[in-house]
Amino acid sequence: MSLKHSFPPIFDFEARVLVLGSLPGDRSLAAKRYYAHPQNQFWQLMSPVVGCDLVTLDYEDRLAALRASGVALWDVIGSARRGGSSDAAILDAEGNDIVALIGRLPKLRAVAFNGGTALKQGLKLLGPNFAGPSVVALPSSSPLHTIGVAAKQPAWNQLAAFLLDRT
């Protein structure tokens, strides 16, 4: 089981929603890109949220579209041992400092967790007295969470309300 590390956060200081995954899977780590597995539904689920077909864009343009829409990306786990890509196989997880990132985003209105592992680990990192932005639990965009895009989309769509510019 090898030690795996997350990527740096993707954000700008105008971010209104922070979407946190658990830890990139092997395909993403190899490609050095968030949500690189072709069956991961993240880009498809986020497209209606930001009003842009992210799936058809190249990776850098996807990230630019997210930032322009007020969306930041990161992972709750900074490093862990894991064989394969399943969250169930994560061992010895070390968290990212998501509280520090949240503190650097003055317009942040929601912290969204992509899947159950991200939520569980993220809530531990936020602590019991977290009084920051709204916390949103999302069904995982992973192909291992097999309920289908249509069933997942309503939960993801709720992020759009947080992106409305109410400075």
N, C-alpha and C positions, 0 to 999 in steps of 0.2 A: 504494500500500500504506500503510495507516494504522497509527499507533502505537496499540496496545491495551494495556490495563492489567488486571491481575487484581483481584479483590475483596479486602477485608480478611478475615482468617481468622475462622472460626466455631468457637469453642471455649469451654470453661470449664476450670478448673484440675483438674477430676476426670477429664479425658479419658484414656482408656486406648488409643485407636486414633486415629491421625491419617491421614486419607485425603487424598492429594495428587493433584490433576489436573495438567494441563499449563498451559493458559491457556483461560479461558472462550471459547466460540464466539460468533458474532455474535448468535444468538438470546438467549443468556444475558446477554451484555453489554447488549443492548437492553432486556431485562426486568429487569436488575440483580438476577439470581437465579442461583445455582449450578444447573447442569444443567436449564436451562429448555426446551431443545429437546424437543418432545413425543416424539420417537423415541429420545432418549437413555435408556438403560436403568438409570441410576444408582439412581433411587428404587426401581425394581422389584428390582434386585439387592440393595440394602441392606435391604429390608423383612424378609426372613427372618433377616437378621443381627441386627437389633434387635428382632425379634418384634412388629412393628407394620406395618400396611399404609400405608406412607408415600405411596403413589400417590394415595390417596383424601383425603389431608390438604391443607389450603392450605399455602402456602410457609412461613409463620412457624411453623406447627405441625409441619411436617416438620423444620425446624431445631431446634425445641424437643425433639422426639422423639430426634433424633440426640444432642443435648447430654445429655439425660436418660439415654441409653444409654451414654454415655462416648465418643462419636465426635466428632472435630473435623474440619473441612474447610479446605482451602486449596489453593493452586496453587504449583507449583515456580517458574513464570515470573511475575515481577512485571510485566514489560512486554516487548513485542516488536512488530516490524512484521509484519503478516500480512494478506494479501488473503484474504478468506473465513474459513472456520472450520477448515480442515484443519491438523493439526499439521505436516504435511509442508511447509507454506508459511511456517512460523515463521522469521523472520530477526532477527538482532541481539537475541537473548534476554538479558534481564537477570533474574537469579534473585531470588526472595524469600529472606529470611533465615530459612530453615526450621530451621537449627541453633539460632538464638535462640529460636524458638517451642518447639522440642523441649525446650530447657533450662528453659522456663517451665512444663512439664507434668510434675510429679513422679511421677505415676502411669502415665505413658505406657509401654505395653508393645509397641506395633507402629507402624511407619510404613509405610503401604500406598500404593503408587503405582498410580494408575488409568491403565494403558496404558503402552506402550513409551516414548513421548516423556517422560512424567512420570518414569519409572524412569531413563532415561538422563540427563536433566537433573538429577534429584534426587540420583542417586549422585555426580555431579560436585560438587554443592553440599555433600553430606555429607562428601566427601573420603575418601581411601583408608584413613584410620585411624579411621573412625567406629566407636565401640564402644557405641553407644546401644541403643535398643530394637530388636527384630526388624524386619527389612526384608521386606516382602511385595510381590511383583510380582503385579498383577492384570491380567486381560484387560480391555481398554478397554470402558467402558460406552457409548462412542460408537456411533451407528448405522453409522458407516463401518467398524467392526470387525464383520463380518457373520456371525460363527460362531453367533450366536443366544444367547438368555438361558440356555437349558438347558445349553449347553456352558460358559458363563461362570460359572454359579451355584456349582458346587463350589469354585472358587478363592475366590470372594467369601465363601462360607460359613465359610471358615477364620478369618475375622475375629471370629466369634462367640466363639471360645475365648479371645481376648485381652480380651474385654469382661467375662468372669466376674470378679466382685469378689473379688480375693485380696489385699486391702490389707495 
